[in-house]
Amino acid sequence: MQQFPQHGDVSTLEHCLMVAFISYVICRFLGLNRYAAARGGLLHDLFLYDWHKPNPYPGLHGFTHPKIALHNARKFFSISDLEADIIRTHMWPLTFWAFPHHWESLVVSCADKLCAVCETFGLVRRARNTRALGWIAGLCISWA
């Protein structure tokens, strides 16, 4: 995921780490399942290709990548139904047919939009140098 650009000069891995961290913090504050939100945030863009180049899958990336990411997440990890819902619905409201069924899913979807805007307009620094993001990545991996 590190080799694939996401928004601006931020890689897909860095984007997912930021989404996971923000989702964790918000869900912890709200008393929601912060671990599922962090894991879902970490895996929500596990599509494993550069979406800026011609797509190896049919359809527009914005509409198709949640399904691809969910397939890959299930292939490589044991994920809960909540984590699957987070991944599948993270592009809502663009994918209006995939409505979030859990508050954690809505939090990750909003965190994804916030991060995307900040990354696109260059409002964030590279995530690889942020201690907190390394900590949340370790937390997510330990729950895998």
C-alpha positions in Angstrom: 0.0 0.0 0.0 3.0 2.3 0.6 3.9 2.3 -3.2 0.4 3.4 -4.3 -0.4 7.1 -4.2 -3.7 8.1 -2.8 -4.3 11.9 -2.6 -1.5 14.4 -3.4 1.8 13.1 -2.1 0.2 10.8 0.5 0.4 7.0 -0.1 -2.6 4.7 0.4 -0.9 3.3 3.5 -0.4 6.7 5.0 -4.0 7.6 4.2 -5.4 4.5 5.8 -3.2 5.1 8.9 -4.6 8.6 9.3 -8.2 7.4 8.8 -7.7 4.6 11.4 -6.2 7.0 13.9 -8.9 9.6 13.6 -11.6 6.9 13.7 -10.1 5.4 16.8 -10.0 8.8 18.6 -13.6 9.7 17.7 -15.0 6.3 18.5 -13.2 6.2 21.8 -14.7 9.6 22.7 -18.2 8.4 21.7 -17.9 5.1 23.5 -18.1 3.1 20.3 -16.0 0.1 19.2 -12.7 1.9 18.6 -10.8 -1.2 17.7 -13.2 -2.2 14.9 -13.2 1.4 13.7 -9.4 1.4 13.6 -9.1 -1.9 11.9 -11.8 -1.0 9.4 -10.1 2.4 8.8 -6.8 0.6 8.2 -8.3 -1.8 5.7 -10.9 0.4 4.0 -8.7 1.1 0.9 -7.0 -2.3 0.6 -7.5 -2.3 -3.2 -3.8 -2.8 -4.1 -3.5 -0.8 -7.3 -2.7 2.7 -8.4 -6.2 4.2 -9.0 -4.7 7.1 -11.0 -3.7 4.7 -13.8 -6.1 2.6 -15.9 -8.0 0.4 -13.5 -7.5 -3.4 -13.7 -11.2 -3.8 -12.6 -14.3 -2.7 -14.6 -16.1 0.4 -13.4 -15.2 3.7 -11.8 -12.8 3.4 -8.9 -14.9 5.4 -6.5 -17.8 3.0 -6.9 -15.9 -0.3 -7.1 -13.0 -0.1 -4.7 -15.0 -0.7 -1.5 -16.0 -4.2 -2.8 -12.4 -4.9 -3.9 -11.0 -3.8 -0.5 -13.5 -5.9 1.3 -12.6 -9.0 -0.8 -8.9 -8.4 -0.1 -9.5 -7.8 3.6 -11.3 -11.1 3.9 -8.6 -12.8 1.9 -5.8 -11.7 4.1 -7.4 -11.2 7.5 -10.2 -12.5 9.7 -12.6 -9.6 10.0 -15.8 -9.1 11.9 -19.2 -8.2 10.4 -18.8 -4.7 11.8 -15.4 -4.3 10.1 -16.8 -5.6 6.9 -19.6 -3.0 7.1 -17.0 -0.3 7.7 -15.1 -1.3 4.6 -18.1 -1.9 2.4 -19.8 1.4 3.2 -16.9 3.8 3.6 -17.7 5.6 0.3 -21.2 6.5 1.4 -22.9 8.8 0.3 -21.3 8.4 -3.2 -22.3 4.7 -3.0 -25.8 5.6 -1.8 -26.9 1.9 -2.0 -24.2 1.0 0.6 -25.6 2.8 3.6 -23.7 2.4 6.9 -25.4 0.1 9.3 -23.3 1.0 12.4 -22.2 4.3 13.9 -18.5 3.1 13.6 -19.1 2.8 9.8 -20.3 6.4 9.6 -17.4 7.6 11.7 -14.9 5.9 9.4 -16.7 7.3 6.3 -16.5 10.8 7.7 -12.9 10.4 8.8 -12.1 9.2 5.2 -13.6 12.3 3.7 -11.8 14.6 6.1 -8.5 13.0 5.4 -9.0 13.0 1.7 -9.7 16.8 1.7 -6.7 17.5 3.9 -4.4 15.3 1.8 -5.7 16.8 -1.5 -5.1 20.3 -0.4 -1.7 19.5 1.3 -2.9 20.2 4.8 -1.2 17.2 6.3 2.4 16.1 6.7 3.6 12.7 5.8 2.2 10.1 8.2 5.3 7.9 8.4 6.9 10.4 10.8 4.0 10.6 13.2 4.4 8.6 16.4 0.7 8.4 17.1 0.0 6.8 13.7 2.7 4.2 14.3 1.1 3.4 17.6 -2.4 3.0 16.2 -1.0 0.8 13.4 0.6 -1.4 16.0 -2.6 -1.6 17.9 -4.6 -2.5 14.8 -2.1 -5.2 13.9 -2.1 -6.7 17.4 -5.9 -7.2 17.1 -5.6 -8.9 13.7 
